[in-house]
Amino acid sequence: MAVYANNIVIPSGCEFQLPLTITDSGGNTPLNLTGYAVTSMMRKHAESSTLSAQFAVGITSAADGEIVLSLASTVTAALKEGRYVYDVMLTKDVDTASPNKSIAVEGTALVRVGITS
């Protein structure tokens, strides 16, 4: 599977949703996500041990590799303005002692505070 780089902007205090299609290693064919668990987290920098936010991940079409990452407005309101990093991890064989994990998407997340209320 190819790691897809995707930089995003998150408006503070607003509900956030990001639809994504996960593809195979060639980058052209959607990956069938049947049997996968998908998680996504955001931190201030890659080495940070402090979690800034955990995205809710919905698999909208497993066969077509389609997911949606989302954050509630209360979560985005609690984030400080600035640049973060995030990724989307796929875990296959979640019921085994050594599941297969891989990063499918990674990038920066810019949290912006609006001026209009």
Disulfide bonds with the S-S distance in Angstrom:
none
